[in-house]
């Protein structure tokens, strides 16, 4: 499912306009009547895009940015919109992870493109995370010896080299290799290597 967009603005008219604009583009969104309202009931979505005004009573946009960056990081990219642009503030917010700083009045198309860019990246990240999780679950089915054979295979070692490394017979390697292929659900060596690369990108695999 495409991630949601959370709109935070204490101006009801602007808030409703932003919701109408994004929904007209088929973008799922939910509005909050200010930073305090948002932080009190912050959704638990794994990924999302946040569009927040900067100047708001009680809790301003800068505090929203700080909290979201600390608690969600890159999984929740943030766009800031404001009628009171300030270079030093913009630079500070961008350093905290804000991906775009949009001045009011703004071209609606610019906001749409910025939001779509964030959602596209999040969709790709989400798919990669799902693939990596699936690969991890398959790897966890392996016994310690099977994991050793798996590691050796994705390093490009031949059955003979694996046998020498693990001090087992080539025939035993073939048996373990077949079990590894079955548990990883790999139809080919190429599939096995792809699984190994996913796990390596996850910070390494057990040996």
Residue pairs with C-beta under 8 A, 6 or more apart in sequence:
2 27
2 28
2 119
2 123
3 28
3 45
3 47
3 48
3 49
3 119
3 122
3 123
3 126
4 28
4 29
4 30
4 43
4 45
4 48
4 49
5 22
5 27
5 28
5 29
5 30
5 48
5 49
5 50
5 51
5 115
5 119
6 29
6 30
6 31
6 32
6 38
6 43
6 48
6 49
6 50
6 51
7 15
7 18
7 19
7 22
7 29
7 30
7 31
7 32
7 51
7 52
8 31
8 32
8 34
8 35
8 37
8 38
8 50
8 51
8 52
8 53
8 56
8 61
8 64
9 15
9 18
9 31
9 32
9 33
9 34
9 52
9 53
9 56
9 81
10 33
10 34
10 53
10 56
10 57
11 53
12 33
14 53
15 31
15 33
16 31
18 29
18 31
18 51
18 111
19 29
19 31
21 108
21 111
21 112
22 29
22 112
22 115
23 29
25 112
25 116
27 112
27 115
27 116
27 119
30 43
32 38
32 41
34 56
34 57
34 58
34 59
35 52
35 56
35 58
35 59
35 60
35 61
35 63
35 64
36 58
36 59
38 52
38 59
38 64
39 59
39 63
39 64
39 67
42 67
42 71
45 76
46 75
46 126
47 75
47 76
47 122
47 125
47 126
48 72
48 75
48 76
48 122
49 76
49 77
49 78
49 79
49 115
49 118
49 119
49 122
50 64
50 68
50 76
50 77
50 78
50 79
51 78
51 79
51 81
51 111
51 115
52 61
52 64
52 65
52 78
52 79
52 80
52 81
53 61
53 80
53 81
53 82
54 60
54 61
54 62
54 80
54 81
54 82
54 84
54 89
55 61
55 82
55 83
55 84
61 80
61 82
62 89
62 92
62 93
64 78
65 78
65 80
65 93
65 96
65 97
65 98
66 96
68 76
68 78
69 78
69 96
69 97
73 97
74 97
74 125
75 122
75 125
77 97
77 99
77 118
77 121
77 122
78 97
78 98
78 99
79 98
79 99
79 100
79 101
79 102
79 111
79 114
79 115
79 118
80 90
80 93
80 98
80 100
80 101
80 102
81 102
81 103
81 104
81 106
81 111
82 101
82 102
82 103
82 104
83 103
83 104
83 105
85 101
85 103
90 101
93 101
94 101
99 114
99 117
99 118
100 114
102 110
102 111
102 114
131 198
132 198
132 199
132 201
132 202
135 195
135 198
135 199
135 202
136 199
136 202
138 183
138 184
138 185
138 195
139 147
139 150
139 184
139 195
139 199
139 205
139 206
141 183
141 184
142 150
142 180
142 183
142 184
145 166
145 176
146 176
146 179
146 180
146 183
147 205
147 206
147 207
148 166
148 207
149 162
149 166
149 173
149 176
149 177
149 180
150 180
150 184
150 192
150 196
150 205
151 196
151 205
151 207
152 161
152 162
152 165
152 166
153 162
153 177
153 180
153 189
153 192
153 193
153 196
154 192
154 193
154 195
154 196
154 197
154 200
157 165
159 170
159 173
159 174
159 177
160 170
162 168
162 173
163 169
163 170
163 172
163 173
166 173
180 186
180 192
181 187
181 192
184 191
184 192
184 195
185 191
186 192
186 195
196 205
199 205
